[in-house]
């Protein structure tokens, strides 16, 4: 049985050729339940607005069965901000998920004139554990938004596993990540190693 899946897009959203769109279609074809929210004004994301919207989607998720999140870019940074704000009281435990895959999170030095407040994302290992039972990080070598060195530091500080994909860049449409079978396999099994789509 497939888990419930929440997909969080990044800055500018995920277009029809993006791996998140492909994954949503594959899961739907397999009878899975997937939530693909369009967060407000993705071209000029506002962290507080996105945090409020994320909380709504987390609380609206079914309580039964496994629940997983796959977050890309600013969506991954959004998750880290969300995790750092959790205190572990009973209300917030309702938004706890089982697994999270953070794909190409924004590095601490990322700058964009239309993206404010997302970086540097807090690296709160305890918060990440409160937010989900299992968190994993995957980045591409050559990503201008987050260097491999920054990703290694991030994974160490968060105490999570890291996969680095050679020549993966930002693991987006521009890098050739439309169909990405490893993402679908990870939804089925958290032990799946994230590998190139080629």
Secondary structure as GFF3:
##gff-version 3
##sequence-region A 1 198
A	DSSP	beta_strand	4	8	.	.	.	ID=ss1
A	DSSP	alpha_helix	19	29	.	.	.	ID=ss2
A	DSSP	beta_strand	34	35	.	.	.	ID=ss3
A	DSSP	three_ten_helix	42	44	.	.	.	ID=ss4
A	DSSP	alpha_helix	47	60	.	.	.	ID=ss5
A	DSSP	beta_strand	67	72	.	.	.	ID=ss6
A	DSSP	alpha_helix	74	85	.	.	.	ID=ss7
A	DSSP	alpha_helix	90	93	.	.	.	ID=ss8
A	DSSP	beta_strand	97	103	.	.	.	ID=ss9
A	DSSP	alpha_helix	125	131	.	.	.	ID=ss10
A	DSSP	beta_strand	132	140	.	.	.	ID=ss11
A	DSSP	alpha_helix	148	158	.	.	.	ID=ss12
A	DSSP	beta_strand	161	165	.	.	.	ID=ss13
A	DSSP	three_ten_helix	173	175	.	.	.	ID=ss14
A	DSSP	alpha_helix	181	188	.	.	.	ID=ss15
###
